[in-house]
Amino acid sequence: MLTVTFHPDVAPTSGPEAKALLNSILQAVRRAGSRYLWFLEFQERGAPHFHILLSEDLTRPGTRRKRGKPWGDLDVSR
């Protein structure tokens, strides 16, 4: 399972906005041939938080970093 969230300063305020940003990480997952299932929840502070269940083995060295890189590279400036 991969869990991703937003920093409070750049958190989107709606589900559709958050899901549009989530698409960047899911594109990388699809290109790798992995299947996935994701869940969106909003934390108490209002920030979106995603849980992504992946069909690939995240215990392999470097895999978590590779899957998380698109999330870290997002341009969320407003």
Secondary structure, 3 states (H helix, E strand, C coil): CEEEECCCCCCCCCHHHHHHHHHHHHHHHHHCCCCEEEEEEECCCCCEEEEEEECCCCCCCCHHHHHHHHHHCCCCCC
